[in-house]
Amino acid sequence: MTAMTSKYRFGPLGALAIAALLAGCTEPGITGGNIFAPRAPKLNTRAAAAQLGLTVMHTSRTSATLRGGYDSVMMYSDPAGEVYVNGRSMPDSGGIQVGDGTLMVPEPLIRRIRAALKSAPGAAAPSGTETVKPRQPVTPKPLGRIGRVVLDPGHGGKDPGATSRLGYYEKDLVLGVAKMVAAELTARGVEVIMTRTDDRFIELEDRPAVAARTGADLFVSIHADAAKNRSARGFTMYVQRSPSRESLALANAILRRMSENCSPPNRGVKNANFRVLVCSRTPAVLVELGFLSNRAEAARLGTAAYQRTVARAVALGIYDALR
Ligand SMILES: [Zn+2]
């Protein structure tokens, strides 16, 4: 199985990548935001949050989480450049760049995000904009009270993982799905930390280490399967050979939600000593979303609609386990 063997690859860039990822998690001071694009002025993460009336919960070189009132916003830098408002992907949301160790967000995009918020207490209208109706201030829900989860999109960078029958790579699929899971969980008040938010290689040991270092409650690695037998299909949960009770409960919770919402068959919970599982001191599950070696399943997993369905099911399972 190509997916299995590629889980065991190593390389010199992982430590650097994770160091960069963690080093980027400190919040930088406010600086001017107009140096990157002469056309659309850009604001840094803190300034953008202030415009939106939200609080910066997490910021790094490649992603940021903002929350306040009933709203959550997750932003990722280009080239993917996705923005999620309350768990929903915002179309045509490109233009977010990296500068000064934080995201730089175009003002027109900030206005669009603001229009999609349910509440934005005390937000000031961005300069030179349309009129914005006043919103009712509400008490922010505390983030992280429900729990802290590390999501680990498998593979990345030089390690593409499995190649689907339609030509796309596992590393790209699982990154997109993980971002959707993160958005769904954040919208429910769960704090999410991702081992990667872009196409980079990370050493296997360094992935669960993020969960240990951040005191996370759960660690979920997201993958897609491949097999020589091209009729093989379905989703599978993996736990290590001597799993903790919490790991098993997490696997069963995700499996239950996927059984209710995703395309069968349900292949159940299996045991395997994958490195990311045995290295984890945090309750850990590796989710195989489906088989990229199966043409029908690869086609289904290639659609944004089914990715959303799968992501929502995984998020609900994690949420169930936390509660
Ligand atoms: Zn994989």
Residues whose N, C-alpha, C, O or C-beta is under 5 A from the ligand:
A	BS01	ZN	A3 G154 G161 H223 A224
